[in-house]
Amino acid sequence: MKLTKRTFVAAVTATLMALPAGWAAAQDRLTVIATTGMIADAAANVGGDLVEVTSLMGEGVDPHSYRQTRTDIVALANADLVLWNGLFLEAQMEEFMLGLSEGGTVVAVAESIPDSLLLSSQDYEGRTDPHVWMNVNLWSNVVVTIRNALIEADPDNAATYEANADTYLAELGELAQYVVQVLSTVPAESRVVVSAHDAFNYFGNAYGFEPVGIQGLSTESEAGLQEIAAMVDFLVERNIGAVFVESSVSERNIQAVIEGAAARGHEIVVGGELFSDAMGQPDTYRGTYIGMLDHNATTIATALGGEAPNGGMNGLLVDG
């Protein structure tokens, strides 16, 4: 059933009425709800002490299949600003988000990126790949969009948001330099990133790697026997010795590929766990966007024959 504005408002109203009195107490700070941790982290860096940011999806949560809960609906309806990726990343929430945007300040942050910089989707006709955070420079564009959204929601503090954004963008610039530096040490013939699903196309496009996903862009798809067999053929023919698991995707298909290659006498090891659609544990370095990309670049470089510091860009990967 199509979610009309009338049915959407009615559903939210009914949910609000069912909650205990005083649940939605007034907040001194701007309340921001973000769908993914990457968006929430950017909003927190730009907003600083002026905003209270909540992420709907935490560590290990797959945004492709996530559906809003009753509590989510209330939080989203009461937020001063809602930030979501868009580009069909939050596929199961898209209709809800479009309905919510009719009555509040809702921004699909990745959809501000120029079409010329987006990669096409082989899985969804007429749509583009949503995993834009894998390219640090593209993600910097998203940070600017988040800054502008905060300023529009809270113009009295525009100067602070601008200053915070400038600081954070400078940090992202340092991250981008580090990623290029360590990945450039990987031998050209080894620059293949095999993972569970196609989350690394922007990464490959930006840094000169060939990304290969067993599944498509969405983790909702399931690799069949033919896809597994084709991947085994690819790994054996290309003499690829390392594949990667993802923190938010089941390892089942990766393990099937490893076993299939072993049956043909070709040994494959897991080069490490990568963060694809979600960051690491909260309150850790890997639980930030910078830590997430630092971890990925460092892990890929070392697993594929390149060189990278054990502790990553700032020596913080050792302690998490």
PEFENWO-V680662 format. One record per backbone hydrogen bond with DSSP energy under -1.0 kcal/mol. CO is the residue of the C=O (numbers start at 1). NH is the residue of the N-H. Records with the same first field share a line. If there is no record, write none. Layout:
# PEFENWO-V680662
CO = NH  NH
This chain:
# PEFENWO-V680662
2 = 4
4 = 8
5 = 9
6 = 10
7 = 11
8 = 12
9 = 13
10 = 14
11 = 15
12 = 16
13 = 17
14 = 18
16 = 19
20 = 23
23 = 25
30 = 52
31 = 80  81
32 = 54
33 = 83
34 = 56
35 = 57
36 = 40
37 = 41
38 = 42
39 = 43
40 = 44
41 = 45
42 = 46
43 = 47
44 = 48
47 = 50
48 = 51
50 = 30
52 = 32
54 = 34
58 = 61
69 = 73
70 = 74
71 = 75
72 = 76
73 = 77
74 = 78
81 = 33
82 = 107
83 = 35
84 = 109
85 = 110
86 = 89
89 = 91
90 = 93
93 = 97
94 = 98
95 = 99
96 = 100
97 = 101
99 = 102
100 = 103
104 = 106
105 = 82
107 = 84  109
108 = 111
109 = 112
110 = 113
114 = 117
115 = 118
119 = 129
124 = 127
127 = 121
130 = 132
131 = 134
132 = 135
135 = 139
136 = 140
138 = 142
139 = 143
140 = 144
141 = 145
142 = 146
143 = 147
144 = 148
145 = 149
146 = 150
147 = 151
148 = 152
149 = 153
150 = 154
154 = 157
155 = 158
157 = 161
158 = 162
159 = 163
160 = 164
161 = 165
162 = 166
163 = 167
164 = 168
165 = 169
166 = 170
167 = 171
168 = 172
169 = 173
170 = 174
171 = 175
172 = 176
173 = 177
174 = 178
175 = 179
176 = 180
177 = 181
178 = 182
179 = 183
180 = 184
182 = 185
183 = 186
187 = 190
188 = 191
190 = 192
191 = 210
193 = 212
194 = 244
195 = 214
196 = 215
197 = 199
200 = 204
201 = 205
202 = 206
203 = 207
204 = 208  209
210 = 193
212 = 195
216 = 198
224 = 228
225 = 229
226 = 230
227 = 231
228 = 232
229 = 233
230 = 234
231 = 235
232 = 236
233 = 237
234 = 238
235 = 240
241 = 269
243 = 271
245 = 274
246 = 249
251 = 255
252 = 256
253 = 257
254 = 258
255 = 259
256 = 260
257 = 261
258 = 262
259 = 263
261 = 264  266
262 = 265
269 = 243
272 = 245
274 = 247
285 = 288
286 = 280
288 = 292
289 = 293
290 = 294
291 = 295
292 = 296
293 = 297
294 = 298
295 = 299
296 = 300
297 = 301
298 = 302
299 = 303
300 = 304
301 = 306
309 = 312
311 = 317
320 = 286
